[in-house]
């Protein structure tokens, strides 16, 4: 079973609110760092990268999964047509959270910790980080590292300083802040900002499905499906 990445992005906030309702006496930071939210953060990070990759390649659709066994922390997949047949191309996702620490050291420690499968994507989720960063310089440093991984991303809630509105209505300025950013550090440097309101509009309007099944090689590709009881992602 495959899931629309917008379903993963939206579902994360449902999980957060659910955990808040279970612990009404706890502050936000305690809930954010709670172990019961860890899996949801991994789904969120995977969803952001999948959605960003899809937006940068308009001819590709990407979907996500959360494996029952860890590792990996997530899986993202798309369909390539090879020799006239549809074939599912997947990447395993490894997520590491950086909480008010050194971003580069967090990534490097993860890269050096073990050898990964060639198709693995490393995603560093910046949690609680704020300020200005030179992401292009980070990319150059990561590219200089000898690692077994070819794909490294940063994801965070927020946008580049150049995209944040300083004029307009309060609603417009607030919406310019409520975004996600995906920064690819390796093999190339690129930045993609996701507006969960406008970029997931088709999904919210029911034009994009939530759940999909890959029919198999040569059998029609990815097919949307509906359930009376939705399958479990979180």
RAZI-V913035 format. One record per pair of residues at least 6 apart in sequence whose ideal C-beta (glycine too) atoms are under 6 Angstrom apart, sorted by the first residue. I is the first residue (numbers start at 1). J is the second residue. Records with the same first field share a line. If there is no record, write none. Layout:
BEGIN
I = J + J
END
This chain:
BEGIN
1 = 231
2 = 63 + 65 + 212
3 = 64 + 233
4 = 203 + 208 + 210
5 = 47 + 50 + 51 + 64
6 = 200 + 203
7 = 210
8 = 43 + 47 + 64
9 = 47 + 196
11 = 234
12 = 40 + 44
15 = 40 + 234
19 = 31 + 36 + 37
20 = 31
40 = 234
42 = 73 + 74 + 95
43 = 66
45 = 95 + 123 + 125 + 155
46 = 64 + 74 + 76 + 93
47 = 64
48 = 155 + 180 + 182
49 = 123 + 153 + 182
50 = 62 + 64 + 76
51 = 194
52 = 182 + 192
53 = 62
54 = 62
55 = 192
56 = 192
60 = 78
62 = 76 + 78
63 = 77 + 212
64 = 76
65 = 75
66 = 74 + 233
72 = 92 + 93 + 94
73 = 93 + 94 + 95
74 = 93
75 = 90 + 92
76 = 91
77 = 88 + 90
78 = 89
79 = 86 + 221 + 222
80 = 87 + 89
85 = 217 + 218
86 = 221
87 = 217
88 = 214
91 = 119 + 121
92 = 120
93 = 121 + 123
94 = 120 + 122
95 = 123 + 125
96 = 110 + 124
97 = 125 + 127
98 = 106 + 124 + 126
99 = 127 + 128
100 = 128
104 = 138
107 = 124
111 = 147
115 = 148
116 = 148 + 149
120 = 149
121 = 151
122 = 149 + 152
123 = 153 + 155
124 = 154
125 = 155
126 = 156
135 = 183
136 = 189
138 = 185
139 = 185 + 189
142 = 152 + 185 + 186
143 = 186
150 = 187
152 = 185 + 186
153 = 182 + 184
154 = 183
155 = 182
156 = 181
157 = 180
159 = 179 + 181 + 193
163 = 193
164 = 176
165 = 172 + 173 + 176
179 = 193 + 195
180 = 194
181 = 193
182 = 192
183 = 191
184 = 190
202 = 208
209 = 224
211 = 225
212 = 222 + 224
213 = 223 + 225
214 = 222
215 = 223
END
